[in-house]
């Protein structure tokens, strides 16, 4: 977010006002999750909204290939789905909970239900189709 504490405070106040009206503010960028508290807060804040999770690692070359694709699709679909990055070396507990055995792995969930999963770096058209299928499943 912003380095300006006043701007962040105002943003948080406005988000709470909208939340009280039943309106959810979607993140305008990929959310980096590195611990259980951040994960639980994300799930609470975006309950009922699909979450695309990019499990990767800094040492993984295919992950570096997939990162700009994940970012591009986030820019296109970020108003309908939350996009999350998890480094498996930082937050192994979550990776283990999802049964991640290789990276990159992308999982799209809705609550406790996994809608889609892709192991390996998906090409952009394939990932876009995966996101659309997940959104269709979430609506149906």
GROMACS elastic network, one bead per residue, 0.5 to 0.9 nm:
[ bonds ]
;  ai    aj funct       b0    kb
    1     4     6  0.88679   500
    1     8     6  0.75959   500
    1    29     6  0.88312   500
    2     5     6  0.74344   500
    2     7     6  0.70944   500
    2     8     6  0.63997   500
    3     6     6  0.89961   500
    3     7     6  0.82244   500
    3     8     6  0.78768   500
    4     7     6  0.53604   500
    4     8     6  0.63504   500
    4     9     6  0.87725   500
    5     8     6  0.50434   500
    5     9     6  0.61041   500
    5    10     6  0.86610   500
    6     9     6  0.50562   500
    6    10     6  0.62402   500
    6    11     6  0.85545   500
    7    10     6  0.51905   500
    7    11     6  0.61249   500
    7    12     6  0.86377   500
    8    12     6  0.61187   500
    8    13     6  0.85967   500
    9    12     6  0.51356   500
    9    13     6  0.62052   500
    9    14     6  0.86674   500
   10    13     6  0.50648   500
   10    14     6  0.61614   500
   10    15     6  0.85097   500
   11    14     6  0.51840   500
   11    15     6  0.60720   500
   11    16     6  0.86389   500
   12    15     6  0.50070   500
   12    16     6  0.61932   500
   12    17     6  0.86504   500
   13    16     6  0.51659   500
   13    17     6  0.62769   500
   13    18     6  0.87437   500
   14    17     6  0.50014   500
   14    18     6  0.62202   500
   14    19     6  0.84793   500
   15    18     6  0.51454   500
   15    19     6  0.60068   500
   15    20     6  0.86046   500
   15    23     6  0.84829   500
   15    24     6  0.76391   500
   15    25     6  0.65090   500
   16    20     6  0.61525   500
   16    21     6  0.86795   500
   17    20     6  0.51967   500
   17    21     6  0.66278   500
   17    22     6  0.89503   500
   17    23     6  0.86973   500
   18    22     6  0.63592   500
   18    23     6  0.50735   500
   18    24     6  0.67728   500
   18    25     6  0.76641   500
   19    23     6  0.50641   500
   19    24     6  0.58561   500
   19    25     6  0.79531   500
   20    23     6  0.73715   500
   21    24     6  0.88557   500
   24    45     6  0.79955   500
   24    46     6  0.74747   500
   25    28     6  0.88608   500
   25    46     6  0.89365   500
   25    79     6  0.87077   500
   26    29     6  0.88413   500
   26    46     6  0.81945   500
   26    78     6  0.70477   500
   26    79     6  0.60752   500
   26    80     6  0.79495   500
   26    81     6  0.78643   500
   26    82     6  0.68960   500
   27    30     6  0.72358   500
   27    31     6  0.73533   500
   27    78     6  0.72453   500
   27    79     6  0.80811   500
   27    82     6  0.68579   500
   27    83     6  0.82699   500
   28    31     6  0.88243   500
   28    74     6  0.85556   500
   28    75     6  0.77788   500
   28    78     6  0.67713   500
   28    79     6  0.81286   500
   29    71     6  0.80439   500
   29    74     6  0.72606   500
   29    75     6  0.74966   500
   29    78     6  0.76684   500
   29    82     6  0.87186   500
   29    83     6  0.75845   500
   29    84     6  0.88735   500
   30    70     6  0.87453   500
   30    71     6  0.70753   500
   30    74     6  0.70334   500
   30    75     6  0.89419   500
   30    78     6  0.86390   500
   30    82     6  0.75921   500
   30    83     6  0.51515   500
   30    84     6  0.54091   500
   30    85     6  0.66390   500
   31    42     6  0.89200   500
   31    82     6  0.78638   500
   31    83     6  0.62904   500
   31    85     6  0.61103   500
   31    86     6  0.87260   500
   32    38     6  0.87923   500
   32    83     6  0.88616   500
   32    84     6  0.57993   500
   32    86     6  0.61801   500
   32    87     6  0.83671   500
   33    36     6  0.82535   500
   33    37     6  0.89733   500
   33    38     6  0.58945   500
   33    39     6  0.62128   500
   33    42     6  0.86447   500
   33    84     6  0.68478   500
   33    85     6  0.62617   500
   33    86     6  0.54734   500
   33    87     6  0.79483   500
   33    90     6  0.88299   500
   33    91     6  0.77843   500
   34    37     6  0.86629   500
   34    38     6  0.69139   500
   34    39     6  0.77605   500
   34    85     6  0.86967   500
   34    86     6  0.63902   500
   34    87     6  0.71178   500
   34    88     6  0.86839   500
   34    90     6  0.57078   500
   34    91     6  0.51473   500
   34    92     6  0.89236   500
   34    94     6  0.89692   500
   35    38     6  0.55489   500
   35    39     6  0.63792   500
   35    40     6  0.88290   500
   35    90     6  0.76748   500
   35    91     6  0.57588   500
   35    92     6  0.89928   500
   35    93     6  0.83489   500
   35    94     6  0.81756   500
   36    39     6  0.50314   500
   36    40     6  0.60909   500
   36    41     6  0.85252   500
   36    91     6  0.79667   500
   36    93     6  0.80877   500
   36    94     6  0.76536   500
   37    40     6  0.51868   500
   37    41     6  0.60895   500
   37    42     6  0.85435   500
   38    41     6  0.51228   500
   38    42     6  0.61122   500
   38    43     6  0.86527   500
   39    42     6  0.51310   500
   39    43     6  0.62443   500
   39    44     6  0.86532   500
   39    94     6  0.85232   500
   40    43     6  0.51084   500
   40    44     6  0.61598   500
   40    45     6  0.85960   500
   41    44     6  0.50713   500
   41    45     6  0.60357   500
   41    46     6  0.85285   500
   42    45     6  0.51573   500
   42    46     6  0.60403   500
   42    47     6  0.82078   500
   43    46     6  0.53719   500
   43    47     6  0.56341   500
   43    48     6  0.87888   500
   43    49     6  0.88810   500
   43    51     6  0.86509   500
   43   111     6  0.75695   500
   44    47     6  0.54306   500
   46    49     6  0.54650   500
   46    50     6  0.80500   500
   46    51     6  0.82411   500
   46    82     6  0.77813   500
   47    50     6  0.82751   500
   47   110     6  0.80558   500
   47   111     6  0.66919   500
   48   110     6  0.64181   500
   48   111     6  0.64353   500
   48   138     6  0.87345   500
   49    80     6  0.74569   500
   49    81     6  0.61763   500
   49    82     6  0.72357   500
   49   109     6  0.85957   500
   49   110     6  0.62338   500
   49   111     6  0.77647   500
   49   138     6  0.81401   500
   50    80     6  0.75987   500
   50    81     6  0.50833   500
   50    82     6  0.63808   500
   50    83     6  0.87423   500
   50   108     6  0.66233   500
   50   109     6  0.55284   500
   50   111     6  0.75087   500
   50   115     6  0.85825   500
   50   134     6  0.77901   500
   50   135     6  0.72776   500
   50   138     6  0.69924   500
   51    81     6  0.56721   500
   51    83     6  0.58568   500
   51    84     6  0.70624   500
   51   107     6  0.80842   500
   51   108     6  0.54621   500
   51   109     6  0.52868   500
   51   110     6  0.63956   500
   51   111     6  0.84142   500
   52    81     6  0.69883   500
   52    82     6  0.61166   500
   52    84     6  0.59734   500
   52    85     6  0.84691   500
   52   106     6  0.68543   500
   52   107     6  0.57596   500
   52   109     6  0.65100   500
   52   116     6  0.89678   500
   52   131     6  0.80621   500
   53    82     6  0.84467   500
   53    83     6  0.61100   500
   53    85     6  0.57916   500
   53    86     6  0.69505   500
   53   105     6  0.81179   500
   53   106     6  0.54826   500
   53   107     6  0.51966   500
   53   108     6  0.61049   500
   53   109     6  0.80068   500
   54    63     6  0.88958   500
   54    67     6  0.84512   500
   54    70     6  0.77175   500
   54    83     6  0.77390   500
   54    84     6  0.60704   500
   54    86     6  0.60282   500
   54    87     6  0.82773   500
   54   103     6  0.88266   500
   54   104     6  0.69137   500
   54   105     6  0.61467   500
   54   107     6  0.68172   500
   54   108     6  0.88449   500
   55    63     6  0.85506   500
   55    84     6  0.85566   500
   55    85     6  0.62382   500
   55    87     6  0.59599   500
   55    88     6  0.62175   500
   55    95     6  0.71579   500
   55   100     6  0.78254   500
   55   102     6  0.87405   500
   55   103     6  0.63216   500
   55   104     6  0.56117   500
   55   105     6  0.52120   500
   55   106     6  0.60451   500
   55   107     6  0.79958   500
   56    59     6  0.87155   500
   56    60     6  0.70257   500
   56    62     6  0.89173   500
   56    63     6  0.57569   500
   56    64     6  0.86459   500
   56    67     6  0.89566   500
   56    85     6  0.75094   500
   56    86     6  0.63314   500
   56    87     6  0.50906   500
   56    88     6  0.59477   500
   56    89     6  0.85005   500
   56   102     6  0.84593   500
   56   103     6  0.51891   500
   56   105     6  0.68395   500
   56   106     6  0.86323   500
   57    60     6  0.53651   500
   57    61     6  0.87041   500
   57    63     6  0.68419   500
   57    64     6  0.87091   500
   57    86     6  0.80994   500
   57    87     6  0.50088   500
   57    88     6  0.58414   500
   57    89     6  0.65294   500
   57    90     6  0.86969   500
   57   103     6  0.70760   500
   57   104     6  0.76414   500
   58    61     6  0.80433   500
   58    63     6  0.77023   500
   58    64     6  0.78117   500
   58    87     6  0.72877   500
   58    89     6  0.84681   500
   59    63     6  0.83007   500
   59    64     6  0.86388   500
   60    63     6  0.52404   500
   60    64     6  0.66573   500
   60   103     6  0.71536   500
   60   104     6  0.76909   500
   61    64     6  0.51171   500
   61    65     6  0.65436   500
   61    66     6  0.88564   500
   62    66     6  0.62432   500
   62    67     6  0.86992   500
   62   103     6  0.77830   500
   62   104     6  0.67451   500
   62   120     6  0.73091   500
   62   121     6  0.58267   500
   63    66     6  0.50454   500
   63    67     6  0.60337   500
   63   103     6  0.68136   500
   63   104     6  0.52388   500
   63   105     6  0.87491   500
   63   120     6  0.81676   500
   63   121     6  0.65982   500
   64    67     6  0.53145   500
   64    68     6  0.77066   500
   65    68     6  0.68816   500
   65    69     6  0.77064   500
   65   121     6  0.70641   500
   66    69     6  0.52512   500
   66    70     6  0.62322   500
   66    71     6  0.87161   500
   66   104     6  0.77354   500
   66   120     6  0.86365   500
   66   121     6  0.52848   500
   66   122     6  0.69075   500
   66   123     6  0.76732   500
   66   124     6  0.84387   500
   67    70     6  0.51641   500
   67    71     6  0.62185   500
   67    72     6  0.86847   500
   67   121     6  0.88402   500
   68    72     6  0.60479   500
   68    73     6  0.86088   500
   69    72     6  0.50951   500
   69    73     6  0.62161   500
   69    74     6  0.84655   500
   69   122     6  0.84357   500
   69   123     6  0.75712   500
   69   124     6  0.57705   500
   69   127     6  0.80582   500
   70    73     6  0.53215   500
   70    74     6  0.60904   500
   70    75     6  0.87500   500
   70    83     6  0.81743   500
   70   124     6  0.81417   500
   70   127     6  0.80212   500
   71    75     6  0.63409   500
   71    76     6  0.88433   500
   71    83     6  0.84607   500
   72    75     6  0.51860   500
   72    76     6  0.65485   500
   72    77     6  0.88432   500
   72   124     6  0.86680   500
   73    77     6  0.59687   500
   73    78     6  0.77062   500
   73   124     6  0.79696   500
   73   127     6  0.79627   500
   73   128     6  0.66744   500
   73   131     6  0.84200   500
   74    77     6  0.52039   500
   74    79     6  0.85499   500
   74    81     6  0.79862   500
   74    82     6  0.78683   500
   74    83     6  0.61606   500
   75    78     6  0.54863   500
   75    79     6  0.83570   500
   76    79     6  0.78409   500
   77    80     6  0.55556   500
   77    81     6  0.62047   500
   77    82     6  0.84479   500
   77    83     6  0.88920   500
   77   131     6  0.81917   500
   77   132     6  0.89569   500
   78    81     6  0.52749   500
   78    82     6  0.60765   500
   78    83     6  0.70239   500
   79    82     6  0.77969   500
   80   135     6  0.78858   500
   81   131     6  0.87197   500
   81   135     6  0.79785   500
   83   108     6  0.89610   500
   86    89     6  0.86357   500
   86    90     6  0.76023   500
   86    91     6  0.67880   500
   86    92     6  0.89471   500
   86    94     6  0.83457   500
   86    95     6  0.80218   500
   87    90     6  0.53394   500
   87    91     6  0.62389   500
   87    92     6  0.79147   500
   87    95     6  0.85617   500
   88    91     6  0.52128   500
   88    93     6  0.82363   500
   88    94     6  0.78390   500
   88    95     6  0.58452   500
   88    96     6  0.86503   500
   88   100     6  0.85878   500
   88   103     6  0.84882   500
   89    92     6  0.56368   500
   89    95     6  0.88864   500
   90    93     6  0.88098   500
   91    94     6  0.58462   500
   91    95     6  0.67395   500
   91    96     6  0.89092   500
   92    95     6  0.50087   500
   92    96     6  0.59797   500
   92    97     6  0.84388   500
   93    96     6  0.51931   500
   93    97     6  0.61406   500
   93    98     6  0.87967   500
   94    98     6  0.63348   500
   94    99     6  0.86209   500
   94   100     6  0.87668   500
   95    98     6  0.52339   500
   95    99     6  0.62387   500
   95   100     6  0.52461   500
   95   101     6  0.82784   500
   96   100     6  0.58280   500
   96   101     6  0.80965   500
   97   100     6  0.77062   500
   98   107     6  0.85375   500
  100   103     6  0.75197   500
  100   105     6  0.70522   500
  100   119     6  0.88371   500
  101   105     6  0.84662   500
  101   119     6  0.89843   500
  102   105     6  0.65364   500
  102   119     6  0.69740   500
  102   120     6  0.76287   500
  103   106     6  0.84684   500
  103   119     6  0.68568   500
  103   120     6  0.62761   500
  103   121     6  0.81612   500
  104   118     6  0.83216   500
  104   119     6  0.61962   500
  104   120     6  0.50768   500
  104   121     6  0.59588   500
  104   122     6  0.89684   500
  105   117     6  0.71855   500
  105   118     6  0.56180   500
  105   120     6  0.57494   500
  105   121     6  0.75108   500
  106   116     6  0.80889   500
  106   117     6  0.56224   500
  106   118     6  0.51601   500
  106   119     6  0.64649   500
  106   120     6  0.79961   500
  106   121     6  0.85536   500
  106   122     6  0.89018   500
  107   114     6  0.68730   500
  107   115     6  0.76273   500
  107   116     6  0.58004   500
  107   118     6  0.65550   500
  107   119     6  0.86148   500
  108   113     6  0.86726   500
  108   114     6  0.59043   500
  108   115     6  0.55227   500
  108   116     6  0.51653   500
  108   117     6  0.63900   500
  108   130     6  0.86696   500
  108   131     6  0.76886   500
  108   134     6  0.68260   500
  109   112     6  0.67505   500
  109   113     6  0.55308   500
  109   115     6  0.52950   500
  109   116     6  0.71391   500
  109   117     6  0.88720   500
  109   134     6  0.81102   500
  109   138     6  0.88781   500
  110   113     6  0.53389   500
  110   114     6  0.64123   500
  110   115     6  0.68300   500
  110   134     6  0.88405   500
  110   138     6  0.68842   500
  111   114     6  0.80266   500
  114   117     6  0.74128   500
  114   134     6  0.89718   500
  115   133     6  0.82601   500
  115   134     6  0.54798   500
  115   135     6  0.86093   500
  115   137     6  0.69072   500
  115   138     6  0.76606   500
  116   130     6  0.67626   500
  116   131     6  0.80248   500
  116   133     6  0.78488   500
  116   134     6  0.61049   500
  117   130     6  0.82180   500
  118   121     6  0.79084   500
  118   122     6  0.72119   500
  118   127     6  0.83376   500
  118   130     6  0.82980   500
  119   122     6  0.79464   500
  121   127     6  0.88645   500
  122   125     6  0.80772   500
  122   126     6  0.59348   500
  122   127     6  0.56681   500
  123   126     6  0.54137   500
  123   127     6  0.62308   500
  123   128     6  0.86609   500
  124   127     6  0.51519   500
  124   128     6  0.60450   500
  124   129     6  0.86066   500
  125   128     6  0.50984   500
  125   129     6  0.62241   500
  125   130     6  0.86261   500
  126   129     6  0.51658   500
  126   130     6  0.62124   500
  126   131     6  0.87611   500
  127   131     6  0.62195   500
  127   132     6  0.86116   500
  128   131     6  0.51690   500
  128   132     6  0.62489   500
  128   133     6  0.86733   500
  129   132     6  0.50553   500
  129   133     6  0.60894   500
  129   134     6  0.85499   500
  130   133     6  0.51594   500
  130   134     6  0.61971   500
  130   135     6  0.86702   500
  131   134     6  0.51073   500
  131   135     6  0.62100   500
  131   136     6  0.86321   500
  132   135     6  0.50675   500
  132   136     6  0.61523   500
  132   137     6  0.86157   500
  133   136     6  0.50432   500
  133   137     6  0.61842   500
  133   138     6  0.85756   500
  134   137     6  0.50451   500
  134   138     6  0.60665   500
  134   139     6  0.86531   500
  135   139     6  0.62469   500
  135   140     6  0.86082   500
  136   139     6  0.52529   500
  136   140     6  0.61758   500
  137   140     6  0.50686   500
